[in-house]
Amino acid sequence: MKNTSRVLIFFFLGISFTVSVLAQRFGPQTLGPTFPTDDQVAKSIYKEAMDSSRLPVYAHELLDVIGPRLIGSPSMIKANNWLVAKYQGLGIEAKNEKYGEWRGWDRGITHIDLLQPRVRTLEGTMLSWSPATKKGGVTAGLIVIADVPDSVEFQKWLPAVKGKFVLISQPQPTGRPDKVWEEFGTKESFDSLKALRTKMTEDWQKRLRKTGFRRDTLAFILEQAGAVGVFSSDWSSGWGVYRVFGTTNEKIPVVALSLEDYNLLYRLIEYGDNPVIRVETESKFLGAAPAFNTIGMIKGTEKPDEYVILSAHLDSWEASSGATDNGTGTILMLETMRILKKYYPNPKRTIIAGHWGSEEQGLNGSRAYVMDHPEIVAKTQAVFNQDNGTGRIQNLGAGGFINAGEHIGRWLSRVPDNLTRDLKVSFPGMPGGGGSDHASFVAAGAPAFGLGSNSWDYFAYTWHTNRDTYDKLVFDDMKNNAALTASLVYQASEDPTFVNRDRRALPVNQRTGQPMPWPRVTEPERAGQLKK
Ligand SMILES: [Zn+2]
């Protein structure tokens, strides 16, 4: 049966709101996609992405074998080299482009054991750039950061931390997600939980403020006062998930604990049970490490000095494997390049895949790239960036570039309908903040699209958490994304006209009465944590 679906795209000039790409469907979805064109390359791209995906293999090699990719770590360099080798194996030109340096550091083990009043091995991870303990670990008692009237009293209290592990985060009243409270609790019990949590949060913020120190310097103050280690806990509101970021401490380890193991220690201290724990962390500081962007390239034939750019940061935090942030974006771009090389080996425009370093510390790799390559930015037709997980791409923003919206509409009209069915295009959209690397390109003046995925509970469960692992990948959605991204790049490369730089007027700031300024690129951090 012939499927007569058609993609209809509506555009409204000059205002920013979201339009849906509507697929009018006649008949069941299982009949497969309808191709709006008879283009053999477009069909082959789709078929390759769907039927011969390499995504599971790429995911295994990157996430299981190399693991997380902290900037400055040996694993990040391994990942840079892995990508170069993958590209070269596909016959694609590739290189690591050094844009700066970062403090070199290699993670070893984190072992945390409660010894008294009973034995239990605790779930936790030392923060990135955390110092090691002495071999065999440190055994000591614990103390909670005191609730003092003011900073003078805090200074008087501070010597009490000597020889102890210090807890500096607020305990949580529940480890159950709110969805569960809503499902099983009474309205009254859920309301009182929320009130209690708000009060505990406010009280804890006051407690920290009264120390006279900023929250992010507290661990360092405790180190100077003779503590043997610091515990924090950063729950991300799902079952068993916590986030792990970095520290600038130099002598004592800073360790993130899971919600309940943190709460357990907290209760044991508060009830006077005098808990004792042993902590062993291993890590190595390695001096200045190179910070790279890995760049893959398929040279254009007709317009080699015009570009279509695939963009995804390669670095990650390292609470687990960095699977959805941003292993998925990384292998999406690699897979897209593989497919294009196979069925579109002589593109009209040059296709670049940019795998950025140090996105997590402030888009450093992509900012460096746009600053170092103004000639590429000026001649870039479109940038497609992915950085929010594993789900089907559902949102495309035109970043405030008026003409880009018209082009993307045309490109999407040539993509199989089942890829665009749920897609919303924000046109012309807004330049947006610094959420991910497309912002660097938008700020530098190139039309850049964030490929926004369906969330799959990204922020509650995988974003920077201890559960961002291979099992969370949804390969069906990722295959769709590879088909869509490769199709868009193909269309963007083939487009007879170049996307111009017309930008929307930004809304007026109510306070100043002036239009909001267009974002500008600023110099990235090219010597991270080396200045101390
Ligand atoms: Zn990310």
Residues whose N, C-alpha, C, O or C-beta is under 5 A from the ligand:
A	BS01	ZN	D325 N326 D387
